[in-house]
Amino acid sequence: QVHLQGSGPGLVKPSQTLSLTCTVSGDSINNGNYYWSWIRQPAGKGLEWIGRMHTSGTTDYNPSLKSRVAISVDTSRNQFSLKLRSVTAADTAVYYCARELVLLWFGESPSAVMDVWGQGNTVAVSS
Amino acid sequence: EIVLTQSPGTLSLSPGERAILSCRASQSVSSSYLAWYQQKPGQAPSLLVYGASRRATGIPDRFSGSGSGTDFTLTISRLEPEDFAVYYCQQSGSSFQAFGQGTTVEMK
C-alpha cells in the first residue's frame, strides 16, 4: 500500500522560501506511471493545484505560481519536494502532496488523477 | 485555461435522499479528463470518479458520474451518513490541473 508523508516547517516568515518534502513508501518514485504533485488549500477554501513532476524530468506548474515554484524529485531517497519563494500571508494553507496516476485513453492525450494523497501539512506565513 | 464552476454551493439533504451535484466547464472538456473527489472535514481529498463515469477502486455504486462537453454530474443515489462532505470536480487533460470550487453536501 502506497503512503505519502509530507514534512517541513509549519511557520515561514514573509519573503522567505517555503520548503516541504514528501516521502513515498510502498512504491518507487521512479515508477513512470505517475506524476508527483503538490496541492494546497487555504483554511475554509477550495483546492489549488500547485504543480507536478515526473521522473522523466517533465514539470508542470500552475501559471499563477510558476514564477515562484520549484518541484524536484530525489529518487535516491524516494522523496519529492516543493519550494515556494517570496511567500506572503496569502500562501498560508494546508499543503498536500499527492500521486497523480497517468491514465491512457484511446485516441486522446493522457490525463492524470490524484489517486493517493498525503495527510496534509499546515504552513502559516507570519513574522 | 478551463474554469470549472460547481453548483450548488451547498446542498442540504437528509440521509437516504438523492444528491445531484453539477460541474460546468468554461469550454468543452473530454469526458476522459473529468474527475470527482470527496473531502471530509480534517482529511485529504480522495478520488471518487475518473473519466467522468468510472468509479475509483472501492467506491460504492451509489456514486455515479455522468456528462459530456461542458456539463457533468455526480449523483449519490441514497445518501449515507458518511457521504456528507465536500465534493470537487477536476479537469485533468492538459498540463494544468483545474479544480472546481466545491459543493458541500450537508445534513439537513
gemmi code that builds the backbone of each chain (N, CA, C; Angstrom):
import gemmi

chains = {
    "A": [
        ("GLN", (0.847, -1.189, 0.000), (0.000, 0.000, 0.000), (0.884, 1.241, 0.000)),
        ("VAL", (0.597, 2.145, -0.907), (1.404, 3.355, -1.044), (1.001, 4.364, 0.019)),
        ("HIS", (2.012, 4.987, 0.590), (1.766, 6.005, 1.616), (2.649, 7.206, 1.320)),
        ("LEU", (2.043, 8.402, 1.436), (2.788, 9.648, 1.247), (2.791, 10.413, 2.565)),
        ("GLN", (3.969, 10.828, 2.980), (4.106, 11.559, 4.241), (4.829, 12.867, 3.982)),
        ("GLY", (4.110, 13.970, 4.165), (4.713, 15.282, 3.983), (5.398, 15.751, 5.260)),
        ("SER", (6.426, 16.560, 5.109), (7.120, 17.102, 6.263), (7.716, 18.454, 5.922)),
        ("GLY", (7.925, 19.262, 6.966), (8.525, 20.577, 6.772), (8.059, 21.546, 7.833)),
        ("PRO", (8.640, 22.744, 7.836), (8.287, 23.750, 8.865), (6.822, 24.151, 8.777)),
        ("GLY", (6.231, 24.389, 9.929), (4.845, 24.829, 9.980), (4.710, 26.347, 9.958)),
        ("LEU", (5.828, 27.042, 10.059), (5.808, 28.501, 10.093), (6.945, 29.037, 9.234)),
        ("VAL", (6.609, 29.952, 8.348), (7.607, 30.563, 7.467), (7.412, 32.079, 7.524)),
        ("LYS", (8.505, 32.804, 7.538), (8.405, 34.271, 7.583), (8.123, 34.838, 6.188)),
        ("PRO", (7.416, 35.943, 6.150), (7.162, 36.595, 4.846), (8.470, 36.874, 4.118)),
        ("SER", (8.420, 36.735, 2.818), (9.518, 36.934, 1.872), (10.502, 35.764, 1.831)),
        ("GLN", (10.361, 34.810, 2.739), (11.266, 33.668, 2.734), (10.735, 32.555, 1.836)),
        ("THR", (11.430, 31.422, 1.841), (11.081, 30.288, 0.990), (10.435, 29.172, 1.802)),
        ("LEU", (9.284, 28.749, 1.347), (8.578, 27.607, 1.950), (9.148, 26.337, 1.337)),
        ("SER", (9.554, 25.406, 2.175), (10.119, 24.150, 1.685), (9.424, 22.971, 2.350)),
        ("LEU", (8.897, 22.078, 1.544), (8.246, 20.872, 2.040), (8.783, 19.660, 1.289)),
        ("THR", (8.795, 18.534, 1.983), (9.234, 17.271, 1.385), (8.164, 16.224, 1.591)),
        ("CYS", (7.999, 15.374, 0.614), (7.044, 14.272, 0.698), (7.800, 12.965, 0.503)),
        ("THR", (7.698, 12.091, 1.474), (8.368, 10.787, 1.404), (7.366, 9.730, 0.955)),
        ("VAL", (7.739, 8.989, -0.061), (6.875, 7.963, -0.632), (7.307, 6.599, -0.114)),
        ("SER", (6.370, 5.845, 0.401), (6.665, 4.469, 0.820), (5.671, 3.526, 0.156)),
        ("GLY", (6.110, 2.318, -0.113), (5.245, 1.323, -0.717), (5.304, 1.271, -2.233)),
        ("ASP", (6.073, 2.165, -2.830), (6.245, 2.160, -4.289), (7.491, 2.969, -4.607)),
        ("SER", (8.023, 2.738, -5.784), (9.189, 3.507, -6.199), (8.761, 4.782, -6.894)),
        ("ILE", (9.396, 5.867, -6.517), (9.088, 7.152, -7.137), (9.521, 7.155, -8.600)),
        ("ASN", (10.310, 6.167, -8.970), (10.761, 6.032, -10.355), (9.716, 5.405, -11.261)),
        ("ASN", (8.602, 4.957, -10.656), (7.533, 4.353, -11.446), (7.006, 5.364, -12.457)),
        ("GLY", (7.194, 5.077, -13.714), (6.840, 6.022, -14.764), (5.358, 6.211, -14.983)),
        ("ASN", (4.538, 5.480, -14.244), (3.087, 5.612, -14.388), (2.531, 6.808, -13.611)),
        ("TYR", (3.395, 7.541, -12.904), (2.895, 8.591, -12.020), (3.628, 9.914, -12.184)),
        ("TYR", (2.888, 10.990, -11.885), (3.468, 12.275, -11.560), (3.433, 12.415, -10.039)),
        ("TRP", (4.244, 13.325, -9.530), (4.291, 13.595, -8.095), (3.972, 15.080, -7.909)),
        ("SER", (2.917, 15.353, -7.135), (2.267, 16.664, -7.177), (2.141, 17.317, -5.816)),
        ("TRP", (1.900, 18.635, -5.879), (1.561, 19.411, -4.687), (0.274, 20.182, -4.952)),
        ("ILE", (-0.579, 20.198, -3.945), (-1.857, 20.907, -3.985), (-1.969, 21.625, -2.642)),
        ("ARG", (-2.589, 22.792, -2.647), (-2.772, 23.485, -1.371), (-4.214, 23.909, -1.177)),
        ("GLN", (-4.545, 24.201, 0.077), (-5.919, 24.556, 0.428), (-5.907, 25.544, 1.587)),
        ("PRO", (-6.162, 26.809, 1.323), (-6.313, 27.771, 2.435), (-7.476, 27.357, 3.318)),
        ("ALA", (-7.416, 27.749, 4.561), (-8.456, 27.371, 5.513), (-9.842, 27.780, 5.015)),
        ("GLY", (-10.752, 26.824, 4.992), (-12.123, 27.101, 4.600), (-12.345, 27.323, 3.121)),
        ("LYS", (-11.310, 27.086, 2.317), (-11.426, 27.344, 0.872), (-11.193, 26.066, 0.073)),
        ("GLY", (-11.173, 26.217, -1.231), (-11.049, 25.070, -2.116), (-9.604, 24.683, -2.401)),
        ("LEU", (-9.475, 23.726, -3.304), (-8.172, 23.156, -3.651), (-7.515, 23.950, -4.775)),
        ("GLU", (-6.219, 24.175, -4.643), (-5.443, 24.839, -5.689), (-4.253, 23.941, -6.037)),
        ("TRP", (-4.213, 23.518, -7.284), (-3.102, 22.697, -7.763), (-1.881, 23.584, -7.941)),
        ("ILE", (-0.749, 23.161, -7.371), (0.479, 23.952, -7.452), (1.345, 23.493, -8.624)),
        ("GLY", (1.520, 22.189, -8.760), (2.345, 21.685, -9.847), (2.726, 20.240, -9.625)),
        ("ARG", (3.500, 19.692, -10.576), (3.870, 18.280, -10.515), (5.166, 18.036, -11.259)),
        ("MET", (5.749, 16.883, -10.965), (6.955, 16.487, -11.667), (6.891, 15.001, -11.971)),
        ("HIS", (7.423, 14.635, -13.113), (7.575, 13.242, -13.489), (9.059, 12.924, -13.425)),
        ("THR", (9.393, 11.678, -13.121), (10.813, 11.345, -13.001), (11.538, 11.408, -14.336)),
        ("SER", (10.788, 11.579, -15.416), (11.444, 11.802, -16.712), (12.055, 13.193, -16.781)),
        ("GLY", (11.663, 14.042, -15.805), (12.145, 15.421, -15.761), (11.092, 16.444, -16.120)),
        ("THR", (9.967, 15.980, -16.635), (8.872, 16.888, -17.002), (8.279, 17.541, -15.762)),
        ("THR", (8.130, 18.850, -15.815), (7.433, 19.561, -14.742), (6.326, 20.419, -15.341)),
        ("ASP", (5.257, 20.544, -14.597), (4.142, 21.420, -14.963), (3.778, 22.224, -13.724)),
        ("TYR", (3.515, 23.514, -13.925), (3.197, 24.374, -12.798), (1.934, 25.173, -13.072)),
        ("ASN", (1.249, 25.519, -12.000), (0.129, 26.447, -12.093), (0.683, 27.796, -12.573)),
        ("PRO", (0.140, 28.328, -13.663), (0.672, 29.607, -14.179), (0.686, 30.726, -13.150)),
        ("SER", (-0.265, 30.692, -12.214), (-0.337, 31.765, -11.225), (0.788, 31.696, -10.201)),
        ("LEU", (1.469, 30.557, -10.132), (2.540, 30.373, -9.147), (3.887, 30.083, -9.793)),
        ("LYS", (3.885, 29.922, -11.089), (5.049, 29.403, -11.810), (6.341, 30.158, -11.522)),
        ("SER", (6.248, 31.472, -11.374), (7.468, 32.272, -11.183), (8.110, 32.039, -9.824)),
        ("ARG", (7.381, 31.425, -8.892), (7.902, 31.263, -7.530), (8.095, 29.809, -7.106)),
        ("VAL", (7.698, 28.864, -7.948), (7.641, 27.460, -7.530), (8.720, 26.620, -8.192)),
        ("ALA", (9.222, 25.651, -7.420), (10.075, 24.610, -7.988), (9.739, 23.291, -7.300)),
        ("ILE", (9.513, 22.257, -8.105), (9.276, 20.906, -7.594), (10.408, 20.028, -8.092)),
        ("SER", (10.951, 19.238, -7.200), (12.058, 18.352, -7.562), (11.827, 16.972, -6.978)),
        ("VAL", (12.523, 16.007, -7.549), (12.405, 14.616, -7.113), (13.792, 14.102, -6.740)),
        ("ASP", (13.861, 13.401, -5.613), (15.110, 12.744, -5.191), (14.854, 11.240, -5.216)),
        ("THR", (15.276, 10.605, -6.285), (14.970, 9.182, -6.437), (15.731, 8.331, -5.418)),
        ("SER", (16.891, 8.791, -4.987), (17.687, 8.001, -4.040), (17.011, 7.904, -2.681)),
        ("ARG", (16.220, 8.927, -2.355), (15.518, 8.932, -1.068), (14.027, 8.630, -1.225)),
        ("ASN", (13.589, 8.437, -2.451), (12.151, 8.211, -2.741), (11.306, 9.373, -2.193)),
        ("GLN", (11.772, 10.578, -2.474), (11.117, 11.775, -1.980), (10.932, 12.776, -3.112)),
        ("PHE", (9.957, 13.656, -2.944), (9.875, 14.813, -3.817), (9.609, 16.038, -2.961)),
        ("SER", (9.964, 17.196, -3.497), (9.981, 18.404, -2.689), (9.323, 19.584, -3.398)),
        ("LEU", (8.886, 20.510, -2.579), (8.290, 21.758, -3.058), (9.065, 22.923, -2.466)),
        ("LYS", (9.404, 23.885, -3.309), (9.943, 25.151, -2.829), (9.104, 26.271, -3.416)),
        ("LEU", (8.639, 27.140, -2.542), (7.832, 28.295, -2.939), (8.525, 29.536, -2.381)),
        ("ARG", (8.986, 30.381, -3.290), (9.793, 31.543, -2.896), (8.923, 32.755, -2.589)),
        ("SER", (9.518, 33.678, -1.879), (8.909, 35.004, -1.634), (7.478, 34.885, -1.126)),
        ("VAL", (7.285, 34.121, -0.079), (5.928, 33.873, 0.415), (5.337, 35.094, 1.101)),
        ("THR", (4.017, 35.158, 1.057), (3.245, 36.160, 1.774), (2.158, 35.448, 2.568)),
        ("ALA", (1.371, 36.227, 3.296), (0.297, 35.636, 4.090), (-0.685, 34.862, 3.211)),
        ("ALA", (-0.801, 35.251, 1.960), (-1.714, 34.565, 1.035), (-1.285, 33.127, 0.737)),
        ("ASP", (-0.072, 32.781, 1.100), (0.413, 31.414, 0.886), (0.145, 30.516, 2.090)),
        ("THR", (-0.466, 31.059, 3.125), (-0.848, 30.251, 4.283), (-1.917, 29.252, 3.871)),
        ("ALA", (-1.680, 27.970, 4.135), (-2.595, 26.936, 3.651), (-2.174, 25.574, 4.202)),
        ("VAL", (-3.032, 24.589, 3.991), (-2.631, 23.192, 4.144), (-2.065, 22.754, 2.796)),
        ("TYR", (-0.874, 22.195, 2.822), (-0.203, 21.742, 1.608), (-0.247, 20.206, 1.567)),
        ("TYR", (-0.803, 19.699, 0.482), (-0.891, 18.256, 0.289), (0.091, 17.812, -0.792)),
        ("CYS", (0.768, 16.698, -0.535), (1.467, 16.030, -1.624), (0.557, 14.910, -2.116)),
        ("ALA", (0.695, 14.569, -3.381), (-0.193, 13.569, -3.970), (0.501, 12.856, -5.116)),
        ("ARG", (0.022, 11.650, -5.372), (0.486, 10.902, -6.535), (-0.560, 11.055, -7.632)),
        ("GLU", (-0.125, 11.409, -8.820), (-1.031, 11.516, -9.964), (-0.828, 10.306, -10.861)),
        ("LEU", (-1.877, 9.514, -10.958), (-1.851, 8.329, -11.810), (-2.123, 8.742, -13.255)),
        ("VAL", (-1.240, 8.356, -14.144), (-1.432, 8.672, -15.555), (-2.424, 7.693, -16.163)),
        ("LEU", (-3.443, 8.229, -16.792), (-4.480, 7.415, -17.445), (-4.329, 7.533, -18.951)),
        ("LEU", (-4.302, 6.400, -19.611), (-4.171, 6.380, -21.065), (-5.533, 6.149, -21.704)),
        ("TRP", (-5.858, 6.962, -22.699), (-7.146, 6.889, -23.375), (-6.921, 6.701, -24.863)),
        ("PHE", (-7.693, 5.827, -25.456), (-7.549, 5.553, -26.877), (-7.906, 6.800, -27.693)),
        ("GLY", (-6.992, 7.232, -28.511), (-7.266, 8.355, -29.391), (-7.196, 9.720, -28.738)),
        ("GLU", (-6.793, 9.769, -27.469), (-6.707, 11.050, -26.757), (-5.387, 11.137, -26.001)),
        ("SER", (-5.049, 12.346, -25.628), (-3.864, 12.525, -24.798), (-4.124, 11.937, -23.415)),
        ("PRO", (-3.058, 11.529, -22.728), (-3.257, 11.002, -21.371), (-3.794, 12.062, -20.419)),
        ("SER", (-4.440, 11.615, -19.373), (-4.810, 12.505, -18.282), (-4.188, 11.959, -17.008)),
        ("ALA", (-4.401, 12.654, -15.904), (-3.835, 12.192, -14.633), (-4.772, 12.570, -13.502)),
        ("VAL", (-4.952, 11.656, -12.568), (-5.810, 11.902, -11.415), (-5.023, 11.614, -10.141)),
        ("MET", (-5.362, 12.322, -9.066), (-4.660, 12.159, -7.795), (-5.258, 10.996, -7.033)),
        ("ASP", (-4.601, 9.858, -7.095), (-5.190, 8.659, -6.507), (-4.671, 8.359, -5.099)),
        ("VAL", (-3.582, 8.982, -4.702), (-3.072, 8.827, -3.345), (-2.639, 10.200, -2.848)),
        ("TRP", (-3.043, 10.524, -1.629), (-2.750, 11.836, -1.050), (-1.995, 11.673, 0.275)),
        ("GLY", (-1.142, 12.636, 0.566), (-0.560, 12.720, 1.893), (-1.569, 13.304, 2.869)),
        ("GLN", (-1.196, 13.355, 4.098), (-2.118, 13.777, 5.162), (-2.316, 15.290, 5.205)),
        ("GLY", (-1.443, 16.032, 4.582), (-1.531, 17.489, 4.582), (-0.638, 18.097, 5.663)),
        ("ASN", (0.013, 19.176, 5.315), (0.868, 19.905, 6.258), (0.414, 21.356, 6.306)),
        ("THR", (0.110, 21.821, 7.494), (-0.309, 23.209, 7.656), (0.914, 24.110, 7.691)),
        ("VAL", (0.909, 25.106, 6.824), (2.007, 26.074, 6.793), (1.420, 27.469, 6.956)),
        ("ALA", (1.900, 28.170, 7.933), (1.485, 29.557, 8.165), (2.634, 30.479, 7.786)),
        ("VAL", (2.288, 31.558, 7.117), (3.280, 32.585, 6.788), (3.021, 33.771, 7.699)),
        ("SER", (3.964, 34.008, 8.581), (3.796, 35.074, 9.565), (5.151, 35.442, 10.145)),
        ("SER", (5.271, 36.704, 10.513), (6.512, 37.157, 11.140), (6.482, 36.921, 12.654)),
    ],
    "B": [
        ("GLU", (-7.183, 28.581, -20.384), (-7.337, 27.870, -19.120), (-8.807, 27.565, -18.862)),
        ("ILE", (-9.109, 26.316, -18.615), (-10.502, 25.908, -18.367), (-10.877, 26.207, -16.928)),
        ("VAL", (-12.032, 26.831, -16.745), (-12.566, 27.123, -15.417), (-13.755, 26.196, -15.172)),
        ("LEU", (-13.777, 25.574, -13.998), (-14.862, 24.684, -13.611), (-15.723, 25.366, -12.559)),
        ("THR", (-17.025, 25.409, -12.783), (-17.952, 26.034, -11.849), (-18.907, 24.983, -11.325)),
        ("GLN", (-18.935, 24.807, -10.023), (-19.793, 23.800, -9.414), (-21.037, 24.445, -8.805)),
        ("SER", (-22.120, 23.707, -8.885), (-23.359, 24.167, -8.267), (-24.158, 22.984, -7.749)),
        ("PRO", (-24.983, 23.197, -6.704), (-25.000, 24.422, -5.916), (-23.770, 24.510, -5.016)),
        ("GLY", (-23.620, 25.620, -4.322), (-22.514, 25.721, -3.385), (-22.719, 24.799, -2.193)),
        ("THR", (-23.952, 24.722, -1.738), (-24.298, 23.858, -0.616), (-25.604, 23.146, -0.921)),
        ("LEU", (-25.640, 21.880, -0.562), (-26.818, 21.034, -0.753), (-27.207, 20.495, 0.625)),
        ("SER", (-28.402, 20.834, 1.088), (-28.869, 20.370, 2.400), (-29.868, 19.244, 2.209)),
        ("LEU", (-29.469, 18.044, 2.606), (-30.285, 16.862, 2.361), (-30.273, 15.958, 3.582)),
        ("SER", (-31.180, 15.001, 3.579), (-31.263, 14.026, 4.668), (-30.705, 12.687, 4.214)),
        ("PRO", (-30.249, 11.872, 5.143), (-29.805, 10.518, 4.759), (-30.915, 9.794, 4.002)),
        ("GLY", (-30.512, 9.055, 2.978), (-31.472, 8.334, 2.156), (-31.918, 9.100, 0.926)),
        ("GLU", (-31.718, 10.409, 0.920), (-32.105, 11.216, -0.238), (-31.042, 11.151, -1.337)),
        ("ARG", (-31.437, 11.608, -2.506), (-30.545, 11.634, -3.665), (-29.880, 12.996, -3.752)),
        ("ALA", (-28.577, 12.988, -4.033), (-27.836, 14.234, -4.219), (-27.390, 14.327, -5.672)),
        ("ILE", (-27.597, 15.478, -6.261), (-27.162, 15.717, -7.632), (-26.283, 16.961, -7.639)),
        ("LEU", (-25.025, 16.765, -8.007), (-24.036, 17.837, -7.989), (-23.620, 18.123, -9.422)),
        ("SER", (-23.487, 19.401, -9.732), (-23.181, 19.818, -11.093), (-21.792, 20.425, -11.191)),
        ("CYS", (-21.150, 20.201, -12.317), (-19.852, 20.788, -12.624), (-19.902, 21.255, -14.071)),
        ("ARG", (-19.748, 22.550, -14.278), (-19.810, 23.113, -15.624), (-18.453, 23.686, -16.006)),
        ("ALA", (-17.987, 23.318, -17.192), (-16.690, 23.791, -17.678), (-16.870, 24.997, -18.600)),
        ("SER", (-15.884, 25.888, -18.579), (-15.952, 27.111, -19.390), (-15.762, 26.824, -20.877)),
        ("GLN", (-15.241, 25.666, -21.203), (-15.170, 25.207, -22.583), (-15.240, 23.686, -22.573)),
        ("SER", (-15.488, 23.118, -23.722), (-15.713, 21.680, -23.801), (-14.510, 20.887, -23.278)),
        ("VAL", (-14.825, 19.874, -22.486), (-13.806, 19.006, -21.880), (-14.108, 17.568, -22.290)),
        ("SER", (-13.117, 16.839, -22.684), (-13.327, 15.420, -22.930), (-13.764, 14.739, -21.641)),
        ("SER", (-14.730, 13.855, -21.752), (-15.196, 13.157, -20.552), (-14.079, 12.311, -19.931)),
        ("SER", (-13.070, 11.991, -20.735), (-11.932, 11.228, -20.196), (-11.183, 12.012, -19.128)),
        ("TYR", (-11.336, 13.335, -19.163), (-10.487, 14.184, -18.335), (-11.193, 14.732, -17.098)),
        ("LEU", (-12.410, 14.281, -16.811), (-13.181, 14.839, -15.713), (-13.211, 13.856, -14.544)),
        ("ALA", (-12.807, 14.341, -13.382), (-12.781, 13.507, -12.188), (-13.513, 14.201, -11.046)),
        ("TRP", (-13.899, 13.425, -10.057), (-14.561, 13.921, -8.849), (-13.818, 13.409, -7.613)),
        ("TYR", (-13.731, 14.274, -6.599), (-13.097, 13.936, -5.342), (-14.046, 14.257, -4.190)),
        ("GLN", (-13.889, 13.527, -3.099), (-14.626, 13.762, -1.866), (-13.636, 14.188, -0.783)),
        ("GLN", (-14.009, 15.205, -0.013), (-13.165, 15.607, 1.106), (-14.009, 15.731, 2.373)),
        ("LYS", (-13.651, 14.931, 3.361), (-14.311, 15.009, 4.659), (-13.530, 15.955, 5.555)),
        ("PRO", (-14.181, 16.536, 6.557), (-13.512, 17.519, 7.424), (-12.219, 16.972, 8.040)),
        ("GLY", (-11.164, 17.763, 7.929), (-9.891, 17.393, 8.523), (-9.123, 16.328, 7.773)),
        ("GLN", (-9.625, 15.926, 6.603), (-8.956, 14.873, 5.840), (-8.536, 15.384, 4.472)),
        ("ALA", (-7.594, 14.660, 3.877), (-7.233, 14.934, 2.496), (-8.361, 14.482, 1.576)),
        ("PRO", (-8.460, 15.086, 0.402), (-9.443, 14.596, -0.578), (-9.138, 13.154, -0.970)),
        ("SER", (-10.152, 12.478, -1.519), (-9.950, 11.134, -2.052), (-10.678, 11.021, -3.385)),
        ("LEU", (-10.118, 10.246, -4.282), (-10.663, 10.100, -5.629), (-11.921, 9.248, -5.613)),
        ("LEU", (-12.965, 9.771, -6.240), (-14.234, 9.049, -6.340), (-14.456, 8.486, -7.736)),
        ("VAL", (-14.354, 9.389, -8.698), (-14.715, 9.061, -10.078), (-13.672, 9.660, -11.013)),
        ("TYR", (-13.336, 8.924, -12.071), (-12.461, 9.460, -13.108), (-13.069, 9.112, -14.464)),
        ("GLY", (-12.583, 9.771, -15.498), (-13.181, 9.536, -16.813), (-14.664, 9.822, -16.823)),
        ("ALA", (-15.091, 10.764, -16.015), (-16.477, 11.233, -15.878), (-17.424, 10.229, -15.239)),
        ("SER", (-17.211, 8.926, -15.479), (-18.206, 7.952, -15.024), (-17.616, 6.688, -14.419)),
        ("ARG", (-16.307, 6.605, -14.316), (-15.687, 5.376, -13.807), (-15.359, 5.526, -12.327)),
        ("ARG", (-15.924, 4.648, -11.519), (-15.663, 4.721, -10.094), (-14.251, 4.245, -9.772)),
        ("ALA", (-13.613, 4.954, -8.858), (-12.304, 4.523, -8.388), (-12.451, 3.257, -7.550)),
        ("THR", (-11.341, 2.613, -7.309), (-11.348, 1.360, -6.559), (-11.993, 1.534, -5.193)),
        ("GLY", (-12.939, 0.661, -4.897), (-13.549, 0.664, -3.578), (-14.691, 1.636, -3.387)),
        ("ILE", (-15.042, 2.382, -4.415), (-16.122, 3.356, -4.295), (-17.465, 2.655, -4.511)),
        ("PRO", (-18.399, 2.824, -3.577), (-19.687, 2.115, -3.700), (-20.507, 2.599, -4.889)),
        ("ASP", (-21.390, 1.733, -5.360), (-22.113, 2.050, -6.595), (-23.235, 3.059, -6.397)),
        ("ARG", (-23.424, 3.558, -5.193), (-24.388, 4.663, -5.037), (-23.833, 5.971, -5.612)),
        ("PHE", (-22.526, 5.992, -5.857), (-21.896, 7.144, -6.507), (-21.839, 6.875, -8.014)),
        ("SER", (-22.346, 7.828, -8.787), (-22.245, 7.682, -10.230), (-21.964, 9.034, -10.869)),
        ("GLY", (-21.139, 9.016, -11.892), (-20.814, 10.226, -12.625), (-21.308, 10.126, -14.044)),
        ("SER", (-21.644, 11.277, -14.602), (-22.119, 11.312, -15.977), (-21.811, 12.674, -16.577)),
        ("GLY", (-22.089, 12.791, -17.866), (-21.944, 14.077, -18.525), (-20.979, 14.059, -19.679)),
        ("SER", (-20.978, 15.158, -20.398), (-20.091, 15.324, -21.542), (-20.039, 16.789, -21.916)),
        ("GLY", (-19.037, 17.134, -22.731), (-18.934, 18.506, -23.209), (-18.592, 19.484, -22.105)),
        ("THR", (-19.544, 20.296, -21.723), (-19.299, 21.280, -20.659), (-20.076, 20.977, -19.381)),
        ("ASP", (-20.943, 19.985, -19.392), (-21.809, 19.709, -18.238), (-21.632, 18.299, -17.709)),
        ("PHE", (-21.253, 18.224, -16.443), (-21.001, 16.950, -15.791), (-21.749, 16.896, -14.471)),
        ("THR", (-22.087, 15.678, -14.059), (-22.897, 15.494, -12.857), (-22.355, 14.344, -12.030)),
        ("LEU", (-22.343, 14.560, -10.716), (-22.092, 13.479, -9.771), (-23.400, 13.241, -9.024)),
        ("THR", (-23.860, 12.002, -9.029), (-25.098, 11.641, -8.341), (-24.785, 10.661, -7.227)),
        ("ILE", (-25.329, 10.937, -6.059), (-25.266, 9.990, -4.946), (-26.699, 9.514, -4.757)),
        ("SER", (-26.949, 8.255, -5.044), (-28.334, 7.782, -5.170), (-29.078, 7.815, -3.840)),
        ("ARG", (-28.436, 7.365, -2.792), (-29.049, 7.378, -1.460), (-27.954, 7.751, -0.467)),
        ("LEU", (-28.076, 8.938, 0.096), (-27.035, 9.434, 0.979), (-26.907, 8.603, 2.250)),
        ("GLU", (-25.675, 8.210, 2.508), (-25.327, 7.573, 3.772), (-24.712, 8.634, 4.682)),
        ("PRO", (-24.721, 8.426, 5.987), (-24.152, 9.442, 6.898), (-22.715, 9.821, 6.560)),
        ("GLU", (-21.938, 8.880, 6.050), (-20.533, 9.165, 5.747), (-20.344, 9.938, 4.438)),
        ("ASP", (-21.431, 10.187, 3.711), (-21.325, 10.892, 2.426), (-21.405, 12.406, 2.579)),
        ("PHE", (-21.717, 12.874, 3.782), (-21.811, 14.325, 3.979), (-20.394, 14.879, 4.031)),
        ("ALA", (-20.074, 15.682, 3.031), (-18.688, 16.073, 2.789), (-18.684, 17.156, 1.713)),
        ("VAL", (-17.479, 17.565, 1.320), (-17.330, 18.492, 0.205), (-16.857, 17.705, -1.019)),
        ("TYR", (-17.410, 18.039, -2.165), (-17.083, 17.335, -3.402), (-16.512, 18.323, -4.412)),
        ("TYR", (-15.417, 17.916, -5.043), (-14.747, 18.751, -6.036), (-14.686, 18.023, -7.377)),
        ("CYS", (-14.951, 18.754, -8.448), (-14.657, 18.207, -9.763), (-13.283, 18.720, -10.187)),
        ("GLN", (-12.685, 18.024, -11.132), (-11.326, 18.345, -11.568), (-11.197, 18.034, -13.050)),
        ("GLN", (-10.508, 18.894, -13.753), (-10.217, 18.695, -15.170), (-8.748, 18.363, -15.273)),
        ("SER", (-8.424, 17.252, -15.945), (-7.056, 16.754, -15.879), (-6.448, 16.448, -17.232)),
        ("GLY", (-6.927, 17.076, -18.264), (-6.495, 16.681, -19.599), (-5.385, 17.488, -20.213)),
        ("SER", (-4.804, 18.387, -19.465), (-3.725, 19.197, -20.014), (-2.585, 19.229, -19.005)),
        ("SER", (-1.647, 20.117, -19.235), (-0.543, 20.231, -18.290), (-0.917, 21.062, -17.073)),
        ("PHE", (-2.170, 21.451, -16.986), (-2.667, 22.226, -15.860), (-3.885, 21.530, -15.279)),
        ("GLN", (-3.868, 21.316, -13.985), (-4.974, 20.655, -13.305), (-5.869, 21.710, -12.677)),
        ("ALA", (-7.137, 21.702, -13.051), (-8.069, 22.687, -12.507), (-9.105, 22.004, -11.641)),
        ("PHE", (-9.411, 22.617, -10.514), (-10.476, 22.136, -9.641), (-11.643, 23.120, -9.678)),
        ("GLY", (-12.841, 22.588, -9.495), (-13.974, 23.446, -9.213), (-13.881, 23.946, -7.782)),
        ("GLN", (-14.782, 24.848, -7.407), (-14.695, 25.464, -6.086), (-15.328, 24.609, -4.998)),
        ("GLY", (-15.997, 23.547, -5.384), (-16.546, 22.604, -4.421), (-18.029, 22.778, -4.152)),
        ("THR", (-18.682, 21.664, -3.833), (-20.071, 21.641, -3.362), (-20.082, 20.934, -2.018)),
        ("THR", (-20.666, 21.591, -1.027), (-20.805, 20.990, 0.293), (-22.142, 20.279, 0.376)),
        ("VAL", (-22.116, 19.011, 0.719), (-23.339, 18.261, 0.972), (-23.473, 18.153, 2.487)),
        ("GLU", (-24.450, 18.877, 3.024), (-24.615, 18.921, 4.470), (-25.909, 18.257, 4.882)),
        ("MET", (-25.925, 17.799, 6.119), (-27.089, 17.102, 6.630), (-28.161, 18.110, 7.043)),
        ("LYS", (-29.368, 17.848, 6.545), (-30.484, 18.738, 6.833), (-30.988, 18.536, 8.260)),
    ],
}
model = gemmi.Model(1)
for chain_id, residues in chains.items():
    chain = gemmi.Chain(chain_id)
    for i, (resn, *xyz) in enumerate(residues, 1):
        res = gemmi.Residue()
        res.name, res.seqid = resn, gemmi.SeqId(i, " ")
        for name, pos in zip(("N", "CA", "C"), xyz):
            atom = gemmi.Atom()
            atom.name, atom.element = name, gemmi.Element(name[0])
            atom.pos, atom.b_iso = gemmi.Position(*pos), 0.0
            res.add_atom(atom)
        chain.add_residue(res)
    model.add_chain(chain)
structure = gemmi.Structure()
structure.add_model(model)
structure.setup_entities()
